[in-house]
Amino acid sequence: KIPHDVSLIGFDRFEPINVIEPPLTLVEQPIERMAHTAADLLLQRMRGDDKDFPQRITLNTKMVMRESVRACI
């Protein structure tokens, strides 16, 4: 049984999210920012600019706690 026997966490919002019971805890990623960053890097590489390659970019995520995770005591 969720969340008593197992906790469940999903990534990002998706279409049927509102019909899942119990409400699903989510890790929300900045998808639009991820797309812009990827496009910028691709264009940079296509121009032949490979400075700072490879590169690690970290974007902030947000945990949206709902009822699919058991509360810690």
mmJSON file of the N, C-alpha and C atoms, coordinates in Angstrom:
{"data_MODEL":{"atom_site":{
"group_PDB":["ATOM","ATOM","ATOM","ATOM","ATOM","ATOM","ATOM","ATOM","ATOM","ATOM","ATOM","ATOM","ATOM","ATOM","ATOM","ATOM","ATOM","ATOM","ATOM","ATOM","ATOM","ATOM","ATOM","ATOM","ATOM","ATOM","ATOM","ATOM","ATOM","ATOM","ATOM","ATOM","ATOM","ATOM","ATOM","ATOM","ATOM","ATOM","ATOM","ATOM","ATOM","ATOM","ATOM","ATOM","ATOM","ATOM","ATOM","ATOM","ATOM","ATOM","ATOM","ATOM","ATOM","ATOM","ATOM","ATOM","ATOM","ATOM","ATOM","ATOM","ATOM","ATOM","ATOM","ATOM","ATOM","ATOM","ATOM","ATOM","ATOM","ATOM","ATOM","ATOM","ATOM","ATOM","ATOM","ATOM","ATOM","ATOM","ATOM","ATOM","ATOM","ATOM","ATOM","ATOM","ATOM","ATOM","ATOM","ATOM","ATOM","ATOM","ATOM","ATOM","ATOM","ATOM","ATOM","ATOM","ATOM","ATOM","ATOM","ATOM","ATOM","ATOM","ATOM","ATOM","ATOM","ATOM","ATOM","ATOM","ATOM","ATOM","ATOM","ATOM","ATOM","ATOM","ATOM","ATOM","ATOM","ATOM","ATOM","ATOM","ATOM","ATOM","ATOM","ATOM","ATOM","ATOM","ATOM","ATOM","ATOM","ATOM","ATOM","ATOM","ATOM","ATOM","ATOM","ATOM","ATOM","ATOM","ATOM","ATOM","ATOM","ATOM","ATOM","ATOM","ATOM","ATOM","ATOM","ATOM","ATOM","ATOM","ATOM","ATOM","ATOM","ATOM","ATOM","ATOM","ATOM","ATOM","ATOM","ATOM","ATOM","ATOM","ATOM","ATOM","ATOM","ATOM","ATOM","ATOM","ATOM","ATOM","ATOM","ATOM","ATOM","ATOM","ATOM","ATOM","ATOM","ATOM","ATOM","ATOM","ATOM","ATOM","ATOM","ATOM","ATOM","ATOM","ATOM","ATOM","ATOM","ATOM","ATOM","ATOM","ATOM","ATOM","ATOM","ATOM","ATOM","ATOM","ATOM","ATOM","ATOM","ATOM","ATOM","ATOM","ATOM","ATOM","ATOM","ATOM","ATOM","ATOM","ATOM","ATOM","ATOM","ATOM","ATOM","ATOM","ATOM","ATOM","ATOM"],
"id":[1,2,3,4,5,6,7,8,9,10,11,12,13,14,15,16,17,18,19,20,21,22,23,24,25,26,27,28,29,30,31,32,33,34,35,36,37,38,39,40,41,42,43,44,45,46,47,48,49,50,51,52,53,54,55,56,57,58,59,60,61,62,63,64,65,66,67,68,69,70,71,72,73,74,75,76,77,78,79,80,81,82,83,84,85,86,87,88,89,90,91,92,93,94,95,96,97,98,99,100,101,102,103,104,105,106,107,108,109,110,111,112,113,114,115,116,117,118,119,120,121,122,123,124,125,126,127,128,129,130,131,132,133,134,135,136,137,138,139,140,141,142,143,144,145,146,147,148,149,150,151,152,153,154,155,156,157,158,159,160,161,162,163,164,165,166,167,168,169,170,171,172,173,174,175,176,177,178,179,180,181,182,183,184,185,186,187,188,189,190,191,192,193,194,195,196,197,198,199,200,201,202,203,204,205,206,207,208,209,210,211,212,213,214,215,216,217,218,219],
"type_symbol":["N","C","C","N","C","C","N","C","C","N","C","C","N","C","C","N","C","C","N","C","C","N","C","C","N","C","C","N","C","C","N","C","C","N","C","C","N","C","C","N","C","C","N","C","C","N","C","C","N","C","C","N","C","C","N","C","C","N","C","C","N","C","C","N","C","C","N","C","C","N","C","C","N","C","C","N","C","C","N","C","C","N","C","C","N","C","C","N","C","C","N","C","C","N","C","C","N","C","C","N","C","C","N","C","C","N","C","C","N","C","C","N","C","C","N","C","C","N","C","C","N","C","C","N","C","C","N","C","C","N","C","C","N","C","C","N","C","C","N","C","C","N","C","C","N","C","C","N","C","C","N","C","C","N","C","C","N","C","C","N","C","C","N","C","C","N","C","C","N","C","C","N","C","C","N","C","C","N","C","C","N","C","C","N","C","C","N","C","C","N","C","C","N","C","C","N","C","C","N","C","C","N","C","C","N","C","C","N","C","C","N","C","C","N","C","C","N","C","C"],
"label_atom_id":["N","CA","C","N","CA","C","N","CA","C","N","CA","C","N","CA","C","N","CA","C","N","CA","C","N","CA","C","N","CA","C","N","CA","C","N","CA","C","N","CA","C","N","CA","C","N","CA","C","N","CA","C","N","CA","C","N","CA","C","N","CA","C","N","CA","C","N","CA","C","N","CA","C","N","CA","C","N","CA","C","N","CA","C","N","CA","C","N","CA","C","N","CA","C","N","CA","C","N","CA","C","N","CA","C","N","CA","C","N","CA","C","N","CA","C","N","CA","C","N","CA","C","N","CA","C","N","CA","C","N","CA","C","N","CA","C","N","CA","C","N","CA","C","N","CA","C","N","CA","C","N","CA","C","N","CA","C","N","CA","C","N","CA","C","N","CA","C","N","CA","C","N","CA","C","N","CA","C","N","CA","C","N","CA","C","N","CA","C","N","CA","C","N","CA","C","N","CA","C","N","CA","C","N","CA","C","N","CA","C","N","CA","C","N","CA","C","N","CA","C","N","CA","C","N","CA","C","N","CA","C","N","CA","C","N","CA","C","N","CA","C","N","CA","C","N","CA","C","N","CA","C","N","CA","C"],
"label_alt_id":[null,null,null,null,null,null,null,null,null,null,null,null,null,null,null,null,null,null,null,null,null,null,null,null,null,null,null,null,null,null,null,null,null,null,null,null,null,null,null,null,null,null,null,null,null,null,null,null,null,null,null,null,null,null,null,null,null,null,null,null,null,null,null,null,null,null,null,null,null,null,null,null,null,null,null,null,null,null,null,null,null,null,null,null,null,null,null,null,null,null,null,null,null,null,null,null,null,null,null,null,null,null,null,null,null,null,null,null,null,null,null,null,null,null,null,null,null,null,null,null,null,null,null,null,null,null,null,null,null,null,null,null,null,null,null,null,null,null,null,null,null,null,null,null,null,null,null,null,null,null,null,null,null,null,null,null,null,null,null,null,null,null,null,null,null,null,null,null,null,null,null,null,null,null,null,null,null,null,null,null,null,null,null,null,null,null,null,null,null,null,null,null,null,null,null,null,null,null,null,null,null,null,null,null,null,null,null,null,null,null,null,null,null,null,null,null,null,null,null],
"label_comp_id":["LYS","LYS","LYS","ILE","ILE","ILE","PRO","PRO","PRO","HIS","HIS","HIS","ASP","ASP","ASP","VAL","VAL","VAL","SER","SER","SER","LEU","LEU","LEU","ILE","ILE","ILE","GLY","GLY","GLY","PHE","PHE","PHE","ASP","ASP","ASP","ARG","ARG","ARG","PHE","PHE","PHE","GLU","GLU","GLU","PRO","PRO","PRO","ILE","ILE","ILE","ASN","ASN","ASN","VAL","VAL","VAL","ILE","ILE","ILE","GLU","GLU","GLU","PRO","PRO","PRO","PRO","PRO","PRO","LEU","LEU","LEU","THR","THR","THR","LEU","LEU","LEU","VAL","VAL","VAL","GLU","GLU","GLU","GLN","GLN","GLN","PRO","PRO","PRO","ILE","ILE","ILE","GLU","GLU","GLU","ARG","ARG","ARG","MET","MET","MET","ALA","ALA","ALA","HIS","HIS","HIS","THR","THR","THR","ALA","ALA","ALA","ALA","ALA","ALA","ASP","ASP","ASP","LEU","LEU","LEU","LEU","LEU","LEU","LEU","LEU","LEU","GLN","GLN","GLN","ARG","ARG","ARG","MET","MET","MET","ARG","ARG","ARG","GLY","GLY","GLY","ASP","ASP","ASP","ASP","ASP","ASP","LYS","LYS","LYS","ASP","ASP","ASP","PHE","PHE","PHE","PRO","PRO","PRO","GLN","GLN","GLN","ARG","ARG","ARG","ILE","ILE","ILE","THR","THR","THR","LEU","LEU","LEU","ASN","ASN","ASN","THR","THR","THR","LYS","LYS","LYS","MET","MET","MET","VAL","VAL","VAL","MET","MET","MET","ARG","ARG","ARG","GLU","GLU","GLU","SER","SER","SER","VAL","VAL","VAL","ARG","ARG","ARG","ALA","ALA","ALA","CYS","CYS","CYS","ILE","ILE","ILE"],
"label_asym_id":["A","A","A","A","A","A","A","A","A","A","A","A","A","A","A","A","A","A","A","A","A","A","A","A","A","A","A","A","A","A","A","A","A","A","A","A","A","A","A","A","A","A","A","A","A","A","A","A","A","A","A","A","A","A","A","A","A","A","A","A","A","A","A","A","A","A","A","A","A","A","A","A","A","A","A","A","A","A","A","A","A","A","A","A","A","A","A","A","A","A","A","A","A","A","A","A","A","A","A","A","A","A","A","A","A","A","A","A","A","A","A","A","A","A","A","A","A","A","A","A","A","A","A","A","A","A","A","A","A","A","A","A","A","A","A","A","A","A","A","A","A","A","A","A","A","A","A","A","A","A","A","A","A","A","A","A","A","A","A","A","A","A","A","A","A","A","A","A","A","A","A","A","A","A","A","A","A","A","A","A","A","A","A","A","A","A","A","A","A","A","A","A","A","A","A","A","A","A","A","A","A","A","A","A","A","A","A","A","A","A","A","A","A","A","A","A","A","A","A"],
"label_entity_id":["1","1","1","1","1","1","1","1","1","1","1","1","1","1","1","1","1","1","1","1","1","1","1","1","1","1","1","1","1","1","1","1","1","1","1","1","1","1","1","1","1","1","1","1","1","1","1","1","1","1","1","1","1","1","1","1","1","1","1","1","1","1","1","1","1","1","1","1","1","1","1","1","1","1","1","1","1","1","1","1","1","1","1","1","1","1","1","1","1","1","1","1","1","1","1","1","1","1","1","1","1","1","1","1","1","1","1","1","1","1","1","1","1","1","1","1","1","1","1","1","1","1","1","1","1","1","1","1","1","1","1","1","1","1","1","1","1","1","1","1","1","1","1","1","1","1","1","1","1","1","1","1","1","1","1","1","1","1","1","1","1","1","1","1","1","1","1","1","1","1","1","1","1","1","1","1","1","1","1","1","1","1","1","1","1","1","1","1","1","1","1","1","1","1","1","1","1","1","1","1","1","1","1","1","1","1","1","1","1","1","1","1","1","1","1","1","1","1","1"],
"label_seq_id":[1,1,1,2,2,2,3,3,3,4,4,4,5,5,5,6,6,6,7,7,7,8,8,8,9,9,9,10,10,10,11,11,11,12,12,12,13,13,13,14,14,14,15,15,15,16,16,16,17,17,17,18,18,18,19,19,19,20,20,20,21,21,21,22,22,22,23,23,23,24,24,24,25,25,25,26,26,26,27,27,27,28,28,28,29,29,29,30,30,30,31,31,31,32,32,32,33,33,33,34,34,34,35,35,35,36,36,36,37,37,37,38,38,38,39,39,39,40,40,40,41,41,41,42,42,42,43,43,43,44,44,44,45,45,45,46,46,46,47,47,47,48,48,48,49,49,49,50,50,50,51,51,51,52,52,52,53,53,53,54,54,54,55,55,55,56,56,56,57,57,57,58,58,58,59,59,59,60,60,60,61,61,61,62,62,62,63,63,63,64,64,64,65,65,65,66,66,66,67,67,67,68,68,68,69,69,69,70,70,70,71,71,71,72,72,72,73,73,73],
"pdbx_PDB_ins_code":[null,null,null,null,null,null,null,null,null,null,null,null,null,null,null,null,null,null,null,null,null,null,null,null,null,null,null,null,null,null,null,null,null,null,null,null,null,null,null,null,null,null,null,null,null,null,null,null,null,null,null,null,null,null,null,null,null,null,null,null,null,null,null,null,null,null,null,null,null,null,null,null,null,null,null,null,null,null,null,null,null,null,null,null,null,null,null,null,null,null,null,null,null,null,null,null,null,null,null,null,null,null,null,null,null,null,null,null,null,null,null,null,null,null,null,null,null,null,null,null,null,null,null,null,null,null,null,null,null,null,null,null,null,null,null,null,null,null,null,null,null,null,null,null,null,null,null,null,null,null,null,null,null,null,null,null,null,null,null,null,null,null,null,null,null,null,null,null,null,null,null,null,null,null,null,null,null,null,null,null,null,null,null,null,null,null,null,null,null,null,null,null,null,null,null,null,null,null,null,null,null,null,null,null,null,null,null,null,null,null,null,null,null,null,null,null,null,null,null],
"Cartn_x":[0.84,0.0,0.882,0.493,1.19,0.512,1.17,2.597,3.062,2.213,2.574,3.66,3.582,4.573,5.679,5.346,6.319,5.954,6.971,6.753,6.965,6.247,6.316,6.569,7.575,7.923,8.049,7.469,7.565,8.402,8.682,9.41,8.517,8.428,7.713,6.218,5.494,4.038,3.718,2.716,2.265,0.745,0.162,-1.279,-2.172,-2.046,-2.998,-2.643,-1.801,-1.324,-2.467,-3.533,-4.626,-5.541,-5.413,-6.288,-5.598,-4.324,-3.582,-3.893,-4.216,-4.474,-3.524,-2.895,-2.905,-2.132,-2.343,-1.632,-0.12,0.493,1.889,2.848,3.853,4.948,5.784,6.211,6.94,8.238,9.207,10.397,10.18,10.025,9.789,11.112,11.4,12.607,12.271,13.197,12.937,13.068,12.056,12.135,12.422,11.765,12.0,13.449,13.962,15.366,16.325,15.979,16.805,16.868,15.733,15.682,16.506,16.38,17.151,18.651,19.039,20.446,20.999,20.243,20.677,20.806,19.841,19.891,21.087,21.34,22.486,23.798,23.922,25.139,25.301,24.213,24.266,24.707,24.124,24.513,25.975,26.417,27.814,28.732,28.393,29.219,29.187,28.024,27.891,28.736,28.943,29.798,31.282,31.577,32.964,33.562,32.767,33.24,33.144,34.291,34.273,35.032,35.148,35.778,34.895,35.534,34.817,34.099,34.667,34.04,34.856,34.308,32.889,32.538,31.256,30.782,29.651,29.648,28.562,27.723,26.443,25.521,24.48,24.288,23.32,22.186,20.972,19.781,19.002,18.369,17.622,16.344,16.016,14.754,13.934,12.691,11.813,11.057,11.042,10.284,8.912,7.872,6.496,5.957,5.911,5.49,3.972,3.552,2.125,1.959,0.876,0.523,1.112,1.95,2.504,3.81,4.217,5.426,5.048,5.465,5.146,5.953,5.299,5.979,6.994,8.162,9.201,8.902,9.146,8.876,10.157],
"Cartn_y":[-1.183,0.0,1.242,2.201,3.472,4.439,5.108,5.208,4.363,3.483,2.747,1.707,0.969,-0.067,0.44,1.365,1.901,3.345,4.178,5.571,5.667,6.547,6.692,8.155,8.38,9.726,9.728,10.721,10.854,12.07,12.182,13.332,14.118,15.41,16.344,16.055,17.062,16.916,16.228,15.386,14.732,14.691,14.422,14.604,13.935,12.659,12.048,12.245,13.208,13.384,13.611,14.254,14.591,13.425,12.307,11.166,10.086,10.251,9.257,9.417,8.3,8.29,7.323,7.677,9.003,9.985,11.284,12.284,12.041,12.061,11.681,12.815,12.495,13.423,13.55,14.763,14.993,15.746,15.427,16.248,17.026,18.32,19.153,19.722,19.483,19.974,21.201,22.133,23.325,22.999,22.357,21.821,22.908,24.04,25.115,25.597,25.747,26.179,25.111,23.845,22.751,22.815,23.08,23.161,24.336,25.487,26.663,26.415,25.814,25.531,24.553,23.502,22.516,23.148,23.981,24.642,25.59,26.342,27.247,26.48,25.367,24.559,23.969,23.502,22.944,23.997,25.184,26.258,26.651,26.685,26.988,25.958,24.675,23.619,23.686,24.006,24.09,25.239,26.274,27.39,27.056,25.88,25.47,25.896,26.456,26.902,25.734,25.115,23.975,24.253,25.54,25.867,25.317,25.033,24.479,23.179,22.378,21.104,19.98,18.981,18.876,19.837,20.041,21.037,20.436,20.723,20.263,21.471,21.389,22.477,21.912,22.571,22.12,23.124,22.623,23.463,23.036,23.96,23.661,22.899,21.968,21.238,21.584,21.146,21.422,20.142,19.777,18.618,19.094,18.535,18.866,17.67,17.815,16.72,16.568,15.319,15.007,13.749,13.052,11.934,10.587,10.497,9.206,8.857,9.711,9.482,9.515,8.469,8.391,9.439,10.067,11.072,10.391,11.015,10.504,10.937,10.046,10.363,10.803],
"Cartn_z":[0.0,0.0,0.0,-0.801,-0.882,0.088,0.924,1.183,2.373,2.91,4.124,3.876,2.773,2.469,1.555,0.691,-0.266,-0.576,-0.688,-1.096,-2.597,-3.246,-4.693,-5.044,-5.903,-6.342,-7.852,-8.518,-9.965,-10.336,-11.635,-12.146,-13.081,-12.842,-13.7,-13.741,-14.111,-14.239,-15.564,-15.547,-16.768,-16.743,-17.891,-18.09,-17.037,-16.746,-15.805,-14.328,-14.005,-12.63,-11.644,-12.082,-11.165,-10.829,-11.534,-11.252,-10.434,-10.155,-9.394,-7.909,-7.259,-5.817,-5.154,-4.068,-3.47,-4.341,-4.148,-4.947,-4.918,-6.091,-6.275,-5.927,-5.116,-4.835,-6.098,-6.43,-7.679,-7.463,-8.311,-8.45,-9.742,-9.625,-10.804,-11.292,-12.566,-13.194,-14.039,-14.183,-14.99,-16.485,-17.043,-18.401,-19.435,-19.313,-20.281,-20.206,-18.995,-18.826,-19.353,-19.155,-19.675,-21.198,-21.835,-23.295,-23.811,-23.169,-23.592,-23.436,-22.318,-22.064,-23.101,-23.39,-24.384,-25.764,-26.133,-27.44,-27.519,-26.451,-26.43,-26.59,-25.866,-25.976,-27.375,-27.956,-29.308,-30.311,-30.242,-31.158,-30.956,-29.72,-29.423,-30.077,-29.959,-30.557,-32.086,-32.64,-34.105,-34.667,-33.856,-34.273,-34.115,-33.593,-33.412,-32.094,-31.228,-29.922,-28.943,-28.667,-27.76,-26.458,-26.113,-24.827,-23.703,-22.594,-21.438,-21.762,-22.654,-22.99,-22.396,-21.758,-21.398,-20.266,-20.117,-19.164,-18.331,-17.042,-16.174,-15.779,-16.057,-15.722,-14.759,-13.652,-12.662,-12.588,-12.757,-12.646,-11.404,-10.758,-9.542,-9.84,-8.964,-9.04,-7.801,-7.797,-6.658,-6.316,-5.044,-4.579,-4.123,-4.729,-4.361,-3.585,-2.277,-1.412,-1.434,-1.659,-1.608,-0.771,-0.955,-0.055,-0.441,-1.477,-1.89,-1.175,-0.232,0.548,2.017,2.738,4.16,4.926,5.865,6.69,7.596,7.703,8.598,10.02,10.914,12.335,12.995],
"occupancy":[1.0,1.0,1.0,1.0,1.0,1.0,1.0,1.0,1.0,1.0,1.0,1.0,1.0,1.0,1.0,1.0,1.0,1.0,1.0,1.0,1.0,1.0,1.0,1.0,1.0,1.0,1.0,1.0,1.0,1.0,1.0,1.0,1.0,1.0,1.0,1.0,1.0,1.0,1.0,1.0,1.0,1.0,1.0,1.0,1.0,1.0,1.0,1.0,1.0,1.0,1.0,1.0,1.0,1.0,1.0,1.0,1.0,1.0,1.0,1.0,1.0,1.0,1.0,1.0,1.0,1.0,1.0,1.0,1.0,1.0,1.0,1.0,1.0,1.0,1.0,1.0,1.0,1.0,1.0,1.0,1.0,1.0,1.0,1.0,1.0,1.0,1.0,1.0,1.0,1.0,1.0,1.0,1.0,1.0,1.0,1.0,1.0,1.0,1.0,1.0,1.0,1.0,1.0,1.0,1.0,1.0,1.0,1.0,1.0,1.0,1.0,1.0,1.0,1.0,1.0,1.0,1.0,1.0,1.0,1.0,1.0,1.0,1.0,1.0,1.0,1.0,1.0,1.0,1.0,1.0,1.0,1.0,1.0,1.0,1.0,1.0,1.0,1.0,1.0,1.0,1.0,1.0,1.0,1.0,1.0,1.0,1.0,1.0,1.0,1.0,1.0,1.0,1.0,1.0,1.0,1.0,1.0,1.0,1.0,1.0,1.0,1.0,1.0,1.0,1.0,1.0,1.0,1.0,1.0,1.0,1.0,1.0,1.0,1.0,1.0,1.0,1.0,1.0,1.0,1.0,1.0,1.0,1.0,1.0,1.0,1.0,1.0,1.0,1.0,1.0,1.0,1.0,1.0,1.0,1.0,1.0,1.0,1.0,1.0,1.0,1.0,1.0,1.0,1.0,1.0,1.0,1.0,1.0,1.0,1.0,1.0,1.0,1.0,1.0,1.0,1.0,1.0,1.0,1.0],
"B_iso_or_equiv":[0.0,0.0,0.0,0.0,0.0,0.0,0.0,0.0,0.0,0.0,0.0,0.0,0.0,0.0,0.0,0.0,0.0,0.0,0.0,0.0,0.0,0.0,0.0,0.0,0.0,0.0,0.0,0.0,0.0,0.0,0.0,0.0,0.0,0.0,0.0,0.0,0.0,0.0,0.0,0.0,0.0,0.0,0.0,0.0,0.0,0.0,0.0,0.0,0.0,0.0,0.0,0.0,0.0,0.0,0.0,0.0,0.0,0.0,0.0,0.0,0.0,0.0,0.0,0.0,0.0,0.0,0.0,0.0,0.0,0.0,0.0,0.0,0.0,0.0,0.0,0.0,0.0,0.0,0.0,0.0,0.0,0.0,0.0,0.0,0.0,0.0,0.0,0.0,0.0,0.0,0.0,0.0,0.0,0.0,0.0,0.0,0.0,0.0,0.0,0.0,0.0,0.0,0.0,0.0,0.0,0.0,0.0,0.0,0.0,0.0,0.0,0.0,0.0,0.0,0.0,0.0,0.0,0.0,0.0,0.0,0.0,0.0,0.0,0.0,0.0,0.0,0.0,0.0,0.0,0.0,0.0,0.0,0.0,0.0,0.0,0.0,0.0,0.0,0.0,0.0,0.0,0.0,0.0,0.0,0.0,0.0,0.0,0.0,0.0,0.0,0.0,0.0,0.0,0.0,0.0,0.0,0.0,0.0,0.0,0.0,0.0,0.0,0.0,0.0,0.0,0.0,0.0,0.0,0.0,0.0,0.0,0.0,0.0,0.0,0.0,0.0,0.0,0.0,0.0,0.0,0.0,0.0,0.0,0.0,0.0,0.0,0.0,0.0,0.0,0.0,0.0,0.0,0.0,0.0,0.0,0.0,0.0,0.0,0.0,0.0,0.0,0.0,0.0,0.0,0.0,0.0,0.0,0.0,0.0,0.0,0.0,0.0,0.0,0.0,0.0,0.0,0.0,0.0,0.0],
"pdbx_formal_charge":[null,null,null,null,null,null,null,null,null,null,null,null,null,null,null,null,null,null,null,null,null,null,null,null,null,null,null,null,null,null,null,null,null,null,null,null,null,null,null,null,null,null,null,null,null,null,null,null,null,null,null,null,null,null,null,null,null,null,null,null,null,null,null,null,null,null,null,null,null,null,null,null,null,null,null,null,null,null,null,null,null,null,null,null,null,null,null,null,null,null,null,null,null,null,null,null,null,null,null,null,null,null,null,null,null,null,null,null,null,null,null,null,null,null,null,null,null,null,null,null,null,null,null,null,null,null,null,null,null,null,null,null,null,null,null,null,null,null,null,null,null,null,null,null,null,null,null,null,null,null,null,null,null,null,null,null,null,null,null,null,null,null,null,null,null,null,null,null,null,null,null,null,null,null,null,null,null,null,null,null,null,null,null,null,null,null,null,null,null,null,null,null,null,null,null,null,null,null,null,null,null,null,null,null,null,null,null,null,null,null,null,null,null,null,null,null,null,null,null],
"auth_seq_id":[1,1,1,2,2,2,3,3,3,4,4,4,5,5,5,6,6,6,7,7,7,8,8,8,9,9,9,10,10,10,11,11,11,12,12,12,13,13,13,14,14,14,15,15,15,16,16,16,17,17,17,18,18,18,19,19,19,20,20,20,21,21,21,22,22,22,23,23,23,24,24,24,25,25,25,26,26,26,27,27,27,28,28,28,29,29,29,30,30,30,31,31,31,32,32,32,33,33,33,34,34,34,35,35,35,36,36,36,37,37,37,38,38,38,39,39,39,40,40,40,41,41,41,42,42,42,43,43,43,44,44,44,45,45,45,46,46,46,47,47,47,48,48,48,49,49,49,50,50,50,51,51,51,52,52,52,53,53,53,54,54,54,55,55,55,56,56,56,57,57,57,58,58,58,59,59,59,60,60,60,61,61,61,62,62,62,63,63,63,64,64,64,65,65,65,66,66,66,67,67,67,68,68,68,69,69,69,70,70,70,71,71,71,72,72,72,73,73,73],
"auth_comp_id":["LYS","LYS","LYS","ILE","ILE","ILE","PRO","PRO","PRO","HIS","HIS","HIS","ASP","ASP","ASP","VAL","VAL","VAL","SER","SER","SER","LEU","LEU","LEU","ILE","ILE","ILE","GLY","GLY","GLY","PHE","PHE","PHE","ASP","ASP","ASP","ARG","ARG","ARG","PHE","PHE","PHE","GLU","GLU","GLU","PRO","PRO","PRO","ILE","ILE","ILE","ASN","ASN","ASN","VAL","VAL","VAL","ILE","ILE","ILE","GLU","GLU","GLU","PRO","PRO","PRO","PRO","PRO","PRO","LEU","LEU","LEU","THR","THR","THR","LEU","LEU","LEU","VAL","VAL","VAL","GLU","GLU","GLU","GLN","GLN","GLN","PRO","PRO","PRO","ILE","ILE","ILE","GLU","GLU","GLU","ARG","ARG","ARG","MET","MET","MET","ALA","ALA","ALA","HIS","HIS","HIS","THR","THR","THR","ALA","ALA","ALA","ALA","ALA","ALA","ASP","ASP","ASP","LEU","LEU","LEU","LEU","LEU","LEU","LEU","LEU","LEU","GLN","GLN","GLN","ARG","ARG","ARG","MET","MET","MET","ARG","ARG","ARG","GLY","GLY","GLY","ASP","ASP","ASP","ASP","ASP","ASP","LYS","LYS","LYS","ASP","ASP","ASP","PHE","PHE","PHE","PRO","PRO","PRO","GLN","GLN","GLN","ARG","ARG","ARG","ILE","ILE","ILE","THR","THR","THR","LEU","LEU","LEU","ASN","ASN","ASN","THR","THR","THR","LYS","LYS","LYS","MET","MET","MET","VAL","VAL","VAL","MET","MET","MET","ARG","ARG","ARG","GLU","GLU","GLU","SER","SER","SER","VAL","VAL","VAL","ARG","ARG","ARG","ALA","ALA","ALA","CYS","CYS","CYS","ILE","ILE","ILE"],
"auth_asym_id":["A","A","A","A","A","A","A","A","A","A","A","A","A","A","A","A","A","A","A","A","A","A","A","A","A","A","A","A","A","A","A","A","A","A","A","A","A","A","A","A","A","A","A","A","A","A","A","A","A","A","A","A","A","A","A","A","A","A","A","A","A","A","A","A","A","A","A","A","A","A","A","A","A","A","A","A","A","A","A","A","A","A","A","A","A","A","A","A","A","A","A","A","A","A","A","A","A","A","A","A","A","A","A","A","A","A","A","A","A","A","A","A","A","A","A","A","A","A","A","A","A","A","A","A","A","A","A","A","A","A","A","A","A","A","A","A","A","A","A","A","A","A","A","A","A","A","A","A","A","A","A","A","A","A","A","A","A","A","A","A","A","A","A","A","A","A","A","A","A","A","A","A","A","A","A","A","A","A","A","A","A","A","A","A","A","A","A","A","A","A","A","A","A","A","A","A","A","A","A","A","A","A","A","A","A","A","A","A","A","A","A","A","A","A","A","A","A","A","A"],
"auth_atom_id":["N","CA","C","N","CA","C","N","CA","C","N","CA","C","N","CA","C","N","CA","C","N","CA","C","N","CA","C","N","CA","C","N","CA","C","N","CA","C","N","CA","C","N","CA","C","N","CA","C","N","CA","C","N","CA","C","N","CA","C","N","CA","C","N","CA","C","N","CA","C","N","CA","C","N","CA","C","N","CA","C","N","CA","C","N","CA","C","N","CA","C","N","CA","C","N","CA","C","N","CA","C","N","CA","C","N","CA","C","N","CA","C","N","CA","C","N","CA","C","N","CA","C","N","CA","C","N","CA","C","N","CA","C","N","CA","C","N","CA","C","N","CA","C","N","CA","C","N","CA","C","N","CA","C","N","CA","C","N","CA","C","N","CA","C","N","CA","C","N","CA","C","N","CA","C","N","CA","C","N","CA","C","N","CA","C","N","CA","C","N","CA","C","N","CA","C","N","CA","C","N","CA","C","N","CA","C","N","CA","C","N","CA","C","N","CA","C","N","CA","C","N","CA","C","N","CA","C","N","CA","C","N","CA","C","N","CA","C","N","CA","C","N","CA","C","N","CA","C","N","CA","C","N","CA","C"],
"pdbx_PDB_model_num":[1,1,1,1,1,1,1,1,1,1,1,1,1,1,1,1,1,1,1,1,1,1,1,1,1,1,1,1,1,1,1,1,1,1,1,1,1,1,1,1,1,1,1,1,1,1,1,1,1,1,1,1,1,1,1,1,1,1,1,1,1,1,1,1,1,1,1,1,1,1,1,1,1,1,1,1,1,1,1,1,1,1,1,1,1,1,1,1,1,1,1,1,1,1,1,1,1,1,1,1,1,1,1,1,1,1,1,1,1,1,1,1,1,1,1,1,1,1,1,1,1,1,1,1,1,1,1,1,1,1,1,1,1,1,1,1,1,1,1,1,1,1,1,1,1,1,1,1,1,1,1,1,1,1,1,1,1,1,1,1,1,1,1,1,1,1,1,1,1,1,1,1,1,1,1,1,1,1,1,1,1,1,1,1,1,1,1,1,1,1,1,1,1,1,1,1,1,1,1,1,1,1,1,1,1,1,1,1,1,1,1,1,1,1,1,1,1,1,1]
}}}
